[in-house]
Amino acid sequence: MPPPPALPILPYLSSSSESPTGTGPSSALTRKFGPETANYFSGSPLNRLSWLRSDHLFLRAAFSHPSAKFLLMNSLGPMVSSKEDQAHLGFAGPEDLRELLGAAPEVFKSEEEVVRGFDSEEIFGGRQKGGERVVVFLGVELEDSPKGEGKEGKDGDDKEGEQGDVFEWKGFRGTPYFAVDVTPREADGEQGKAKAEELIKRMEEEKGHVFLSASPRGMGLEAGHAAMYGQARALIDWNARNLFCAQCGQRTISVHAGTKRVCPPTDKGKDRPPCATRGTVSNLSFPRTDPTVIMAIVSADGTKVLLGRQRRWPQYWYSTLAGFQEPGESIEEAVRREVWEESGVTVGRVVLHSSQPWPFPASLMIGAIGQAVPGDGEKIFLGHDAELEDAKWFPLEEVKEALDKGASNMGESAPEGYVEGALRLPPQTAIANRLINAVVEGWWTMPKI
């Protein structure tokens, strides 16, 4: 079994105010609350430059620049470097995409132009499934260069997006990254489907790339590439799931490089029924993120941790409890409710630990550590919610052993040294593992000052 990918290193740790080893100077917040935890699928090396997503001139320049890189996805599975190197994404270039997508002016238009020219029959072919091929702007991997110091022409204007070795726009220099869904689809018609199939074949046979499945199991991408894939997967999947307006049920169209959908007022120049999203309820047109609490619960005496298992999990496999946060509920309240509903345990104090974007399909895992109320508060009762097959209090020593010898992706064999029948746990790429590890290491008891 290959070793698990390393976890991300936070960019601020490389600055003079912090030290990743803990031996250098640290900020007042770090001294008080301890070092920050960065989980898998976070730590992207890209600057999203989010305010430029609505600038179609910027997008065109970035899209067509020779240095631009494109993450291709087939049925939400990412293209990686090769069969032998699945830890790194493989990237296509602008010329590779020209036949499938067309030139930059065809791909990126202003929101006004997209809305004005909306033709549902032309875009979607009159089918129930979308024929829209979304191109997502992920961001720019910036080079070290002072902001605002761009190349200037003789007239004093920036040569924005010029075809030099390095892409540049208003003083930002670096490599632009995009993601494209290249899944062959019947909705694209025979010609469109054939172009997608040909592109995939060329990437695999001529360049040696391979496409992985869309499952998180076995995901071995290095941290920075995992973060880029997570962003791309979440946005492409959101666009695919939201072809119709949640307010009025009519067709929508993607704008702002895959980060917004609009419900146009006209179709082929004819007025459509009114829709509230064209007025004050525009928040319905932006990507959805579902807050989900996940928590390691410590016993009142601090010697055990509460873990549960679902019926479908492999034998001996346990994890932390988790559940969706509900409207009108604080994170701490969600932790207490979910633990009580699933296990019957009553939780007192709750402390936030860290978070993890989880793009399967669009959750934000909010990690917490809580402590059970003494006495009857620690009693396990599974009669409220049938989600768990079992829940147990595990001694910290047993959990520590499982972190060392029993942690792996679900469906993979256990690490060397595992004894059959012993506790199994999620891998370190899962925030559940990091919460359990924090409990075992005494994170929740450490003095912060």
C-alpha positions in Angstrom: 0.0 0.0 0.0 1.5 3.4 -1.0 2.2 5.9 1.8 -0.6 8.5 2.4 -0.1 11.9 0.8 1.4 14.6 3.0 -0.9 17.2 4.5 -0.8 20.8 3.2 1.6 23.4 4.7 -0.1 26.7 5.3 1.5 29.5 3.3 1.7 31.9 6.3 4.1 29.4 8.0 6.8 30.4 5.6 6.6 34.0 6.6 8.8 35.6 9.3 6.0 35.6 11.8 5.5 31.8 12.0 7.6 28.7 11.9 6.3 25.3 10.7 8.6 23.5 13.2 7.4 25.5 16.1 11.0 26.6 16.9 10.8 30.1 15.5 8.7 33.2 16.4 4.9 32.8 16.3 2.0 35.1 16.4 0.0 36.0 19.5 -2.9 33.9 18.2 -0.7 30.9 17.8 0.7 31.3 21.3 -2.8 31.5 22.7 -4.7 28.9 20.6 -1.9 26.7 19.3 -0.9 26.1 15.6 -3.5 26.0 12.9 -4.4 22.6 11.3 -4.5 22.4 7.6 -6.5 19.4 6.3 -6.5 17.6 3.0 -8.3 19.3 0.1 -7.3 22.7 1.5 -4.0 24.6 0.9 -4.4 25.4 -2.8 -1.3 27.0 -4.4 -3.5 29.2 -6.5 -4.7 32.8 -5.8 -8.4 32.7 -6.9 -8.5 36.4 -7.9 -12.2 36.0 -7.5 -13.2 39.6 -8.4 -11.8 39.0 -11.9 -14.2 36.1 -12.7 -16.7 38.6 -14.1 -14.1 40.2 -16.3 -14.4 38.4 -19.6 -11.4 40.3 -21.1 -9.2 38.9 -18.3 -10.6 35.4 -18.7 -10.0 35.5 -22.5 -6.4 36.6 -22.0 -5.7 34.0 -19.3 -7.5 31.2 -21.3 -5.5 31.8 -24.5 -2.1 32.4 -22.9 0.5 29.7 -23.8 1.3 29.1 -20.1 -2.3 28.4 -19.2 -3.0 24.9 -17.7 -6.2 23.0 -17.9 -7.4 20.3 -15.5 -9.5 17.9 -17.5 -12.3 15.9 -15.8 -14.2 12.9 -17.1 -17.3 12.0 -15.2 -15.8 14.2 -12.3 -12.6 12.0 -12.3 -9.4 14.0 -12.6 -6.7 13.5 -15.2 -3.4 12.7 -13.6 0.2 12.7 -14.8 0.5 9.0 -15.6 -0.4 5.5 -14.5 2.9 5.4 -12.5 2.5 9.0 -11.1 -1.1 9.4 -9.8 0.1 11.9 -7.1 0.1 14.8 -9.5 -2.5 16.1 -11.8 -1.9 16.1 -15.6 -2.7 19.3 -17.4 -3.6 20.1 -21.0 -2.6 23.3 -22.8 -4.7 25.9 -24.7 -4.2 24.3 -28.1 -5.3 20.9 -26.8 -8.8 22.4 -26.0 -9.3 24.6 -29.1 -11.1 21.9 -31.1 -13.5 21.1 -28.3 -14.1 24.5 -26.9 -13.3 27.0 -29.6 -11.4 30.3 -29.3 -11.4 32.4 -26.1 -14.0 34.9 -27.4 -16.4 32.0 -27.9 -15.7 30.6 -24.4 -15.8 33.7 -22.3 -18.4 36.5 -23.0 -19.6 39.2 -20.7 -22.6 38.3 -18.5 -24.7 40.8 -20.4 -23.8 39.2 -23.8 -24.5 35.7 -22.5 -27.9 36.7 -21.1 -28.9 38.7 -24.1 -28.1 35.9 -26.5 -29.5 33.0 -24.5 -31.1 30.3 -26.7 -32.0 27.2 -24.7 -32.6 25.1 -27.8 -29.2 25.9 -29.2 -27.3 25.4 -25.9 -29.2 22.4 -24.6 -30.5 20.8 -27.8 -34.0 20.6 -26.4 -33.0 17.7 -24.2 -33.6 17.1 -20.6 -29.9 16.8 -19.9 -27.6 19.8 -20.4 -25.3 20.3 -23.4 -23.5 23.1 -21.6 -19.7 22.5 -21.3 -18.5 24.6 -18.4 -15.0 26.0 -18.1 -14.1 26.9 -14.6 -11.4 29.5 -13.7 -9.5 28.1 -10.7 -7.0 30.9 -10.2 -3.4 31.9 -10.9 -0.3 30.5 -9.4 1.4 33.8 -8.8 5.1 34.5 -9.2 6.9 36.7 -6.6 6.4 40.2 -7.9 5.2 43.4 -6.3 1.5 44.0 -6.8 0.8 46.9 -9.3 4.2 46.7 -11.0 3.2 45.4 -14.4 4.9 45.7 -17.7 4.1 49.0 -19.3 4.0 50.0 -22.9 5.3 53.3 -24.4 1.9 54.9 -23.7 2.1 54.0 -20.1 -0.7 51.4 -20.3 -0.2 47.9 -19.0 0.3 45.3 -21.6 -2.3 43.1 -20.0 -2.4 39.5 -21.0 0.4 39.9 -23.5 1.8 36.7 -25.0 5.0 36.6 -23.1 6.5 33.6 -21.2 4.5 34.6 -18.1 0.9 35.7 -18.0 0.4 39.1 -16.5 -2.7 41.2 -15.7 -2.7 44.5 -13.7 0.6 43.6 -12.0 -0.3 40.0 -11.2 2.1 37.6 -12.8 1.8 33.8 -12.9 0.3 30.7 -14.5 -3.5 30.6 -15.0 -5.4 27.4 -14.2 -8.8 26.3 -15.5 -10.9 23.1 -15.2 -12.9 21.7 -18.0 -15.5 18.9 -18.0 -14.6 16.8 -21.0 -17.1 14.0 -20.4 -18.4 12.7 -23.7 -22.2 13.3 -23.6 -25.1 12.4 -25.9 -26.5 15.9 -25.3 -23.6 17.4 -27.3 -24.7 15.6 -30.4 -22.5 13.1 -32.4 -19.9 15.7 -33.4 -19.5 17.2 -29.9 -19.3 13.8 -28.2 -16.7 12.7 -30.8 -14.5 15.7 -30.1 -14.6 14.9 -26.4 -13.7 11.3 -27.0 -10.9 12.2 -29.3 -9.4 14.6 -26.7 -9.5 12.0 -24.0 -7.9 9.4 -26.3 -5.2 11.9 -27.3 -4.4 12.7 -23.7 -4.1 9.1 -22.8 -2.4 7.6 -25.8 -0.1 10.5 -26.9 0.7 12.1 -23.6 0.4 9.1 -21.2 -2.2 10.7 -18.9 -4.9 8.6 -17.2 -8.2 9.6 -15.7 -9.0 8.5 -12.1 -12.4 7.7 -10.7 -14.4 10.4 -8.9 -14.4 8.5 -5.6 -12.4 9.9 -2.6 -11.3 6.3 -1.9 -7.7 5.8 -2.9 -7.2 9.4 -3.6 -3.4 9.9 -3.5 -3.0 13.4 -5.0 -0.4 15.5 -3.3 -1.9 18.2 -1.1 -1.8 21.2 -3.5 -3.2 19.3 -6.4 -5.9 17.7 -4.2 -7.0 21.2 -3.3 -7.2 22.3 -7.0 -9.1 19.1 -7.8 -11.5 19.7 -4.9 -12.3 23.2 -6.1 -12.8 22.0 -9.7 -14.9 19.0 -8.8 -17.3 21.0 -6.6 -17.9 23.7 -9.1 -18.3 21.5 -12.2 -20.7 19.2 -10.2 -22.7 22.2 -8.9 -23.2 23.5 -12.5 -24.3 20.0 -13.6 -26.8 19.7 -10.8 -28.3 23.2 -11.3 -29.4 23.4 -14.9 -32.8 24.7 -13.8 -33.7 27.7 -11.6 -34.6 26.8 -8.1 -37.0 29.8 -8.0 -39.0 29.4 -11.2 -37.9 26.1 -12.7 -36.7 27.5 -16.0 -33.3 26.8 -17.7 -30.2 28.6 -16.3 -26.9 29.4 -17.9 -23.4 29.5 -16.4 -21.4 32.8 -16.2 -18.4 34.2 -14.3 -16.2 31.2 -15.3 -18.4 28.6 -13.7 -19.0 30.4 -10.4 -22.5 31.8 -11.0 -25.7 30.7 -12.8 -28.3 33.2 -14.1 -31.9 32.8 -15.1 -32.1 34.9 -18.3 -35.3 37.1 -18.8 -35.5 36.1 -22.5 -35.0 33.0 -24.6 -34.3 33.6 -28.3 -35.3 37.2 -27.8 -38.8 36.3 -26.3 -39.7 37.2 -22.8 -39.7 34.4 -20.2 -42.0 34.3 -17.1 -40.7 36.5 -14.3 -38.3 35.1 -11.7 -37.2 36.5 -8.3 -33.5 35.7 -9.0 -33.4 38.5 -11.5 -34.2 40.9 -8.6 -33.3 40.6 -5.0 -33.0 36.8 -4.5 -29.8 36.4 -6.6 -28.2 34.4 -3.8 -29.9 31.3 -5.3 -27.6 31.6 -8.3 -24.3 30.9 -6.5 -22.6 27.6 -5.6 -23.9 25.7 -2.6 -21.7 24.6 0.3 -23.3 22.4 3.0 -21.9 22.9 6.6 -21.3 19.6 8.2 -20.2 19.1 11.8 -17.8 16.3 12.6 -16.6 15.7 16.2 -14.3 13.7 18.4 -16.0 13.4 21.8 -13.9 12.7 24.9 -15.2 11.0 28.0 -15.7 13.1 31.2 -12.5 11.8 32.7 -10.5 12.3 29.5 -9.4 8.7 29.0 -11.7 7.5 26.2 -13.0 8.7 22.8 -16.5 8.0 21.4 -16.5 6.4 17.9 -19.3 4.9 15.8 -19.7 2.7 12.8 -22.3 2.4 10.0 -23.6 -1.0 8.8 -22.1 -0.6 5.3 -18.5 0.0 6.6 -15.8 -2.8 6.6 -15.5 -4.9 9.7 -13.8 -3.3 12.8 -14.0 0.1 11.1 -15.0 3.1 13.3 -14.9 6.8 13.0 -16.0 10.1 14.6 -19.7 11.1 14.5 -20.9 13.6 12.0 -24.0 15.3 10.6 -25.4 18.3 8.7 -25.8 21.5 10.5 -29.4 22.7 10.4 -30.8 26.2 9.8 -31.0 28.4 12.9 -28.4 26.3 14.7 -24.9 27.2 15.9 -22.0 24.8 15.3 -21.7 23.9 18.9 -25.5 23.2 19.1 -25.2 21.0 16.0 -22.4 19.0 17.6 -24.4 18.4 20.7 -27.6 17.5 18.8 -26.0 15.1 16.4 -24.0 13.3 19.1 -27.2 12.9 21.3 -29.4 11.8 18.3 -26.9 9.2 17.0 -25.4 7.9 20.2 -27.5 9.1 23.2 -24.4 10.8 24.7 -24.8 14.3 26.2 -22.0 16.7 25.3 -21.0 19.7 27.4 -18.2 22.0 26.2 -17.4 22.1 22.5 -14.3 23.6 21.0 -13.7 24.1 17.2 -10.5 22.5 15.9 -10.3 22.9 12.1 -12.2 22.5 8.9 -12.0 20.6 5.7 -13.6 21.3 2.3 -15.1 18.0 1.1 -16.1 18.1 -2.5 -18.3 15.0 -2.5 -20.3 16.8 -3.5 -20.1 20.1 -1.6 -19.6 19.9 2.1 -17.5 22.0 4.5 -16.5 19.6 7.3 -16.4 21.7 10.5 -14.2 19.8 13.0 -14.8 20.0 16.7 -13.8 18.4 20.0 -16.3 18.0 22.7 -16.4 16.5 26.2 -19.2 14.3 27.5 -21.2 15.2 30.6 -20.3 12.9 33.6 -22.5 10.1 34.8 -25.6 9.4 32.7 -24.4 11.8 30.1 -21.9 9.1 28.9 -24.4 6.3 28.5 -24.8 5.1 24.9 -28.3 4.7 23.5 -28.8 4.0 19.8 -32.6 4.1 19.8 -33.0 7.7 18.6 -31.5 7.5 15.1 -30.9 4.3 13.2 -27.9 5.7 11.4 -25.2 3.9 13.5 -24.9 0.2 13.8 -22.7 0.6 16.9 -21.0 3.2 19.1 -18.4 2.6 21.7 -16.1 4.4 24.1 -12.5 3.4 23.1 -9.5 3.8 25.5 -7.0 6.4 24.2 -4.2 3.8 24.1 -6.2 1.5 21.8 -7.0 4.4 19.6 -3.4 5.5 19.5 -2.4 2.0 18.3 -5.1 2.1 15.6 -3.8 5.4 14.3 -0.4 3.8 13.9 -1.4 0.4 12.5 -5.0 0.5 11.5 -5.6 3.7 9.5 -6.2 3.5 5.7 -8.7 4.4 3.0 -11.9 2.5 3.2 -11.6 -0.6 1.0 -7.8 -0.7 1.2 -5.9 -3.3 3.2 -4.6 -2.2 6.7 -1.0 -1.0 7.1 1.8 -3.4 8.0 1.6 -4.5 11.6 -2.2 -4.5 11.8 -3.7 -7.5 13.8 -7.0 -8.8 12.6 -9.8 -7.8 14.9 -8.2 -4.6 16.1 -9.7 -1.2 15.6 -9.6 0.4 12.1 -9.7 4.1 11.4 -9.9 6.6 8.5 -6.7 7.8 6.9 -5.0 11.1 7.6 -6.5 12.7 4.5 -9.8 12.6 6.4 -10.5 15.3 9.1 -11.9 12.5 11.3 -8.3 11.1 11.6 -6.9 14.5 12.5 -9.6 15.0 15.2 -8.9 11.6 16.7 -5.2 12.3 16.5 -5.7 15.7 18.3 -7.5 13.9 21.1 -4.8 11.3 21.5 -2.1 13.9 21.5 -3.9 16.0 24.2 -4.6 19.0 22.0 -7.8 19.7 24.0 -5.8 19.8 27.3 -2.8 21.8 26.3 -2.4 25.2 27.9 -2.5 27.8 25.1 -0.7 30.6 26.9 
